[in-house]
Structures are given as structure tokens and as C-alpha cells.
Amino acid sequence: MKILVHLFGRLGDYIEQNPLPIELEGRAYPAEQIRDHIGKEYPELGDALSQPQVLVAVNQAIVPAYFSVESGDELAFLPPVTGG
């Protein structure tokens, strides 16, 4: 399974390559499991992604963390934003 993980806002500051290509065995995984996989490789990023305010999107649609991501999908993590 191959997917691209986009890290928006301050989340992209934790890695050099954004979007981050991820390759896993199997056909589909919940977004939260992919998040945990990223956290093993990049612990500081994993901590930031685990914050409850971080939103998950698959193919440009906001989804719950348990949403199933399939090969070829684009997974995105969106940090909280403030405005004024």
C-alpha cells in the first residue's frame, strides 16, 4: 500500500520531506494506525499528530481517525488554527 501524507501548518516543520510517502504491507489501514506508524519514525511529529485538535482528512475530506485509508489515497493532518 502506498499513500502520500500531507502535513499542514506547523506539523510540516517536524520533517524535511512533505508530503511524506508511506509504504505499508496490506490493502488498507485506519488513519490512526498510519499516524502511529509515522510516530515511530518521527517521535516528535507523532506527539504533535496525537493531539486531539489535529484533524484528519482523506482525499480532501475531513474524516474520523478510524477512517480506512487505501492505497493511492492522500492522507492529511491539519493542526488547529486560530484567526482574528
Buried (B, 14 or more C-beta within 10 A) or exposed (E): BEBBBBBBEEBBEBBEEBBBEBEBEEEBBBBBBBBBBBBEEBEEBBEBBEEEEBBBBBEEEEBEBEBEBEEEBBBBBBBEEEEE
